Amino acid sequence: MTLETISQCPICLSNSFIPFINTKDHTVSQQDFNLQKCSGCGFVITNPRPDINSIGDFYKSDKYISHTGGSKTIIDKIYLQARKLTLRRKHKLITNYKNSGHLLDFGCGTGEFLNHMQKNGWEITGVEPSDSARKKANEITKSFINSSLIEIDRKFDIITLWHVLEHVHDLNEKIKSLKNLLKEDGIIFIAVPNHESADAQHYKNNWAGYDVPRHIWHFSKSNMHQLLQNHGLTLAKTEPMKLDSFYVSLLSESYKTKKNLPTRIFNAVMNGIKSNASASKTGMYSSLIYIVTHK
């Protein structure tokens, strides 16, 4: 593994970082990684991080279900049931803005969202860098799935990134490329974890939303707003992903304790309820969807 150090904040260009938290890769390597906070804008980053040639090794696990689509454990099965609910919710959210058109899902994983939208009359295009996940997406959608944005030369009504932006190494380059692929009246939906949520504050370094080193960037509302402004994009609205507080809490419980599964599930449900109750007043949900337009 080759580690690289980020010396400049991609949002405010500050060169000064302070320690934020030390956390562990619970999925693949069991290695510790450091999170640092930008002294200028407060953006939290995994630093140092595996470079682009090394990061792929940290996705090679049956535990990384968004790339495998497997259902070996109880937690996997809970994830898959939650995904069915969120697919319908995402479709409804998008159709609040546009009823049909051409949709690009960047980081489409195994293609379930694309398949759902295709069945509901949308033209679809997918991008997925993982070979194994891309193969599954090809099979599910019966469509060609691209490995990168470079292969795409058309514009889209809707672009979606469902828990993807926190993974990309070249943050500003990706935002610029996606903006160039968006029609003038198009909309981007960006879902990312929110480390300012109550469940993140409760679980601290055991919070599953950090998911190091696969998550390189750790966004707050203010960071996302500034990043989008830097690229001439407008944050039109934010929407909560309320189920995430329960699933993330369940994973976090498994990282935090070796208690029996019923106890972990009970604790996760209680902490999910508390997190959403807190967020109903503050807006700080476990994960947020940012709805983005051209200026």
C-alpha positions as CSV (number, residue, x, y, z in Angstrom):
1,M,0.0,0.0,0.0
2,T,1.2,3.5,-0.9
3,L,0.0,6.4,1.3
4,E,-0.2,9.9,0.1
5,T,-0.6,13.1,2.2
6,I,-3.0,15.9,1.3
7,S,-1.2,19.2,1.8
8,Q,-3.9,21.6,0.7
9,C,-7.6,21.7,1.5
10,P,-9.6,21.2,-1.7
11,I,-12.3,23.6,-0.6
12,C,-10.6,26.7,0.9
13,L,-7.0,25.9,-0.2
14,S,-5.6,26.3,3.3
15,N,-2.3,24.4,4.0
16,S,-3.0,24.0,7.7
17,F,-4.6,20.9,9.3
18,I,-5.2,19.8,12.9
19,P,-5.9,16.4,14.3
20,F,-9.6,15.4,14.4
21,I,-10.0,11.7,15.2
22,N,-8.2,8.4,14.8
23,T,-10.4,5.5,13.6
24,K,-10.2,2.0,12.2
25,D,-10.9,0.2,8.9
26,H,-13.3,-2.4,10.3
27,T,-14.2,-3.8,6.9
28,V,-11.0,-5.0,5.3
29,S,-7.6,-4.2,6.8
30,Q,-8.2,-3.5,10.5
31,Q,-5.7,-0.6,10.1
32,D,-5.9,2.7,11.9
33,F,-6.3,5.9,9.9
34,N,-6.1,9.6,10.9
35,L,-8.7,12.1,10.2
36,Q,-7.6,15.8,10.1
37,K,-9.6,19.0,10.1
38,C,-8.8,22.0,7.9
39,S,-7.9,25.0,10.1
40,G,-9.5,27.3,7.5
41,C,-12.9,25.9,6.7
42,G,-13.2,22.9,9.1
43,F,-13.3,20.3,6.3
44,V,-12.5,16.8,7.6
45,I,-10.3,14.5,5.5
46,T,-8.6,11.1,5.8
47,N,-5.0,12.1,5.8
48,P,-2.7,10.4,4.8
49,R,-4.8,8.1,2.5
50,P,-4.1,5.2,0.1
51,D,-3.3,6.5,-3.3
52,I,-5.4,5.9,-6.4
53,N,-3.5,2.7,-7.2
54,S,-3.8,1.3,-3.7
55,I,-7.4,2.1,-2.7
56,G,-8.9,-0.7,-4.7
57,D,-7.6,-3.3,-2.3
58,F,-9.8,-1.7,0.4
59,Y,-13.0,-2.6,-1.5
60,K,-12.1,-6.3,-1.8
61,S,-14.3,-7.8,0.8
62,D,-17.6,-9.6,1.0
63,K,-18.5,-7.2,3.7
64,Y,-18.5,-4.3,1.2
65,I,-22.1,-5.1,0.1
66,S,-22.7,-2.2,-2.2
67,H,-20.1,-3.8,-4.5
68,T,-21.1,-7.4,-4.0
69,G,-24.9,-7.4,-3.6
70,G,-24.5,-10.3,-1.2
71,S,-26.7,-11.2,1.7
72,K,-24.6,-13.5,3.9
73,T,-25.3,-12.0,7.3
74,I,-28.3,-10.5,9.2
75,I,-26.8,-7.1,8.8
76,D,-26.5,-7.6,5.0
77,K,-30.2,-8.7,4.9
78,I,-31.2,-5.6,6.8
79,Y,-29.2,-3.5,4.4
80,L,-30.9,-5.1,1.4
81,Q,-34.4,-4.5,2.8
82,A,-33.6,-0.9,3.6
83,R,-32.3,-0.5,0.1
84,K,-35.7,-1.5,-1.4
85,L,-37.3,1.2,0.6
86,T,-34.7,3.8,-0.3
87,L,-35.0,3.0,-4.0
88,R,-38.7,4.0,-4.0
89,R,-37.9,7.1,-1.9
90,K,-35.1,8.2,-4.3
91,H,-37.4,7.7,-7.3
92,K,-40.2,9.8,-5.6
93,L,-37.7,12.5,-4.7
94,I,-36.4,12.8,-8.3
95,T,-39.9,12.8,-9.8
96,N,-40.8,15.8,-7.6
97,Y,-38.5,17.7,-9.9
98,K,-38.6,15.8,-13.2
99,N,-40.9,13.1,-14.4
100,S,-38.7,11.6,-17.1
101,G,-35.5,12.1,-19.0
102,H,-31.9,10.9,-19.1
103,L,-30.3,10.0,-15.8
104,L,-26.6,9.4,-15.0
105,D,-25.8,7.5,-11.8
106,F,-22.2,8.1,-11.0
107,G,-20.8,5.3,-8.8
108,C,-23.8,3.1,-9.6
109,G,-22.5,0.0,-7.7
110,T,-24.3,-3.1,-8.7
111,G,-27.0,-1.2,-10.6
112,E,-30.1,-1.6,-8.5
113,F,-31.0,2.1,-8.6
114,L,-30.5,2.3,-12.3
115,N,-32.6,-0.7,-12.8
116,H,-35.4,0.7,-10.7
117,M,-35.3,4.0,-12.7
118,Q,-35.2,2.2,-16.0
119,K,-38.3,0.2,-15.1
120,N,-40.0,3.5,-14.4
121,G,-39.4,4.9,-17.8
122,W,-36.1,6.7,-17.5
123,E,-33.2,6.5,-19.9
124,I,-30.2,5.5,-17.9
125,T,-26.4,5.8,-18.0
126,G,-24.2,4.3,-15.3
127,V,-20.6,4.8,-14.3
128,E,-18.9,2.3,-11.9
129,P,-15.1,1.9,-11.6
130,S,-15.2,-1.4,-9.7
131,D,-14.9,-4.3,-12.3
132,S,-16.9,-6.7,-10.2
133,A,-19.7,-4.3,-9.3
134,R,-19.8,-3.0,-12.9
135,K,-20.3,-6.6,-14.2
136,K,-23.3,-7.1,-11.9
137,A,-24.7,-3.7,-13.0
138,N,-24.4,-4.8,-16.6
139,E,-26.3,-8.0,-15.9
140,I,-29.1,-6.3,-13.8
141,T,-29.8,-3.4,-16.1
142,K,-29.0,-5.2,-19.4
143,S,-27.2,-1.9,-20.3
144,F,-23.6,-1.0,-20.9
145,I,-22.1,0.5,-17.7
146,N,-19.1,2.8,-18.1
147,S,-16.0,2.6,-16.1
148,S,-15.3,6.4,-16.0
149,L,-16.8,9.7,-16.9
150,I,-14.3,10.1,-19.7
151,E,-16.4,7.7,-21.9
152,I,-19.5,9.9,-21.7
153,D,-20.2,12.7,-24.3
154,R,-23.8,13.8,-23.7
155,K,-25.7,15.9,-21.1
156,F,-28.2,14.7,-18.5
157,D,-31.4,15.9,-16.9
158,I,-30.5,14.2,-13.6
159,I,-27.2,13.2,-12.2
160,T,-27.1,11.2,-9.0
161,L,-24.3,10.3,-6.5
162,W,-25.6,8.1,-3.8
163,H,-22.8,7.9,-1.2
164,V,-20.1,8.3,-3.8
165,L,-18.5,11.8,-3.5
166,E,-16.8,10.9,-0.3
167,H,-14.9,8.2,-2.1
168,V,-13.4,10.1,-5.1
169,H,-9.7,11.1,-5.0
170,D,-10.0,14.0,-7.4
171,L,-12.8,15.9,-5.7
172,N,-12.7,19.2,-7.6
173,E,-12.1,17.5,-11.0
174,K,-15.1,15.3,-10.5
175,I,-17.4,18.2,-9.6
176,K,-16.2,20.1,-12.6
177,S,-16.8,17.1,-14.9
178,L,-20.3,16.4,-13.5
179,K,-21.2,20.1,-13.9
180,N,-20.2,19.9,-17.6
181,L,-22.4,16.9,-18.1
182,L,-25.5,18.6,-16.6
183,K,-28.1,20.3,-18.7
184,E,-28.8,23.9,-18.0
185,D,-32.1,23.0,-16.2
186,G,-30.6,19.7,-14.8
187,I,-30.3,18.7,-11.2
188,I,-27.6,16.8,-9.3
189,F,-28.5,14.8,-6.2
190,I,-25.6,14.2,-3.9
191,A,-25.9,11.9,-0.8
192,V,-23.1,11.8,1.8
193,P,-22.7,11.0,5.5
194,N,-22.9,13.9,7.9
195,H,-20.3,13.7,10.7
196,E,-22.1,16.5,12.6
197,S,-25.1,14.1,13.2
198,A,-26.1,13.0,16.7
199,D,-25.2,9.4,15.9
200,A,-21.7,10.4,14.7
201,Q,-21.3,12.4,18.0
202,H,-22.5,9.3,20.0
203,Y,-20.2,6.7,18.4
204,K,-17.2,9.0,17.9
205,N,-14.3,6.9,16.4
206,N,-16.6,3.8,16.1
207,W,-19.0,5.7,13.8
208,A,-19.5,3.6,10.7
209,G,-20.0,6.7,8.6
210,Y,-16.3,7.4,8.6
211,D,-15.6,4.1,6.8
212,V,-11.9,4.8,6.4
213,P,-10.0,4.7,4.1
214,R,-12.7,4.3,1.5
215,H,-14.2,7.6,2.7
216,I,-11.6,10.2,1.9
217,W,-13.7,13.3,2.6
218,H,-16.1,13.9,5.5
219,F,-18.6,16.6,4.7
220,S,-20.6,19.0,6.8
221,K,-23.4,21.2,5.4
222,S,-21.2,24.3,5.4
223,N,-18.4,22.4,3.6
224,M,-20.7,21.1,0.9
225,H,-22.2,24.6,0.4
226,Q,-18.8,26.2,-0.1
227,L,-17.6,23.4,-2.4
228,L,-20.6,23.8,-4.7
229,Q,-20.2,27.6,-4.7
230,N,-16.6,27.2,-5.7
231,H,-17.9,25.5,-8.9
232,G,-20.7,27.9,-9.7
233,L,-23.4,25.5,-8.5
234,T,-26.3,26.3,-6.2
235,L,-27.4,24.2,-3.2
236,A,-31.2,24.4,-3.7
237,K,-32.3,22.2,-0.9
238,T,-31.2,19.4,1.5
239,E,-33.3,16.2,2.3
240,P,-32.7,13.7,5.1
241,M,-31.9,10.0,4.7
242,K,-33.6,8.9,7.9
243,L,-33.0,5.2,7.5
244,D,-29.2,5.7,7.5
245,S,-29.2,6.6,11.2
246,F,-30.4,3.1,12.0
247,Y,-28.2,1.2,9.6
248,V,-25.1,3.2,10.4
249,S,-25.9,2.8,14.1
250,L,-26.2,-1.0,13.7
251,L,-22.8,-1.1,12.0
252,S,-21.3,1.2,14.6
253,E,-22.6,-1.1,17.4
254,S,-20.8,-4.0,15.9
255,Y,-17.6,-2.0,15.8
256,K,-18.1,-0.7,19.4
257,T,-19.1,-3.9,21.3
258,K,-19.1,-7.7,21.1
259,K,-22.5,-7.9,22.7
260,N,-25.1,-10.3,21.3
261,L,-26.9,-9.3,18.1
262,P,-30.3,-8.6,19.7
263,T,-28.7,-6.2,22.1
264,R,-26.8,-4.5,19.3
265,I,-30.0,-4.2,17.2
266,F,-31.9,-2.7,20.2
267,N,-29.1,-0.2,20.9
268,A,-28.9,0.7,17.2
269,V,-32.7,1.3,16.9
270,M,-32.7,3.5,20.0
271,N,-29.7,5.5,18.9
272,G,-31.3,5.8,15.4
273,I,-34.5,7.2,16.9
274,K,-32.5,9.6,19.1
275,S,-30.4,10.8,16.2
276,N,-33.5,11.5,14.0
277,A,-35.3,13.2,16.8
278,S,-32.3,15.5,17.3
279,A,-32.0,16.1,13.6
280,S,-35.7,17.1,13.4
281,K,-34.7,20.2,15.3
282,T,-31.2,20.8,13.9
283,G,-31.3,19.3,10.4
284,M,-28.2,17.3,11.2
285,Y,-29.3,13.8,9.9
286,S,-26.9,10.9,9.7
287,S,-26.8,11.3,5.9
288,L,-28.1,14.2,3.8
289,I,-29.1,14.5,0.2
290,Y,-27.9,17.8,-1.4
291,I,-30.1,18.9,-4.3
292,V,-27.9,21.0,-6.7
293,T,-28.6,23.2,-9.7
294,H,-26.7,25.6,-11.9
295,K,-26.6,29.2,-10.7
